[in-house]
Each structure stands twice: as structure tokens, then as C-alpha cells.
């Protein structure tokens, strides 16, 4: 084996080794970041639940009667706009295919 080929083989091996080390360290740092994010999210949710259960958020006003009336009007209008499409049973032939209707 020529010295050039030996040098290229060694450099290729070092390259693969460095790639494996970088991949391991990158994966480990992502794992640590996800664990930290999970703990922060759990703390935020826990504080939110505590605020709701201990009577927090006292500054929130109840809905205005006009707002309630408007929401009821919108709900009634949405119920009127519903279209119910009746189901149709289409006839089938003996082989299981739908019968075709001839249009003039």
C-alpha cells in the first residue's frame, strides 16, 4: 500500500471517529435540553392549575349581558344554517356494482 493511500485511510478513519463523537455529544445535548424543557413546562402547568384551584385570576370580569345575548344569537343563527342531507340507498346489481341510471 502506498503512503498516500495509507494516509487517506487513516484520515478517513479519524473522520468517521470524529463524526461518531459529534453525533453522540449532539444527541446527548438534545436529550438534556428536552428534559429541561419538560421540567419547565411541568412547572408552568402546575402553577397555572394552582392559580385556578386557589381562586386566582380574580381580575377577570364575567361576560357582559350584551355579549351573552350576541353569542346566543350567533348560536341560533348557526343552528338555522345547518343543512341535513338525507341518506339515499342506491340499488345494486347482483354482482355488487351500483346500477346506473340512464339520463335522457
Secondary structure, DSSP 4 states (H G I P E B T S, - for coil): --HHHHHHHHHHHHHHHHHHHHHHHHHHHHHHHHHHHHHHHHHHHHHHHHHHHTT--TTPPPPPHHHHHHHHHHHHHHHHT--PPPP-PPPB-TTSPBPPPP--
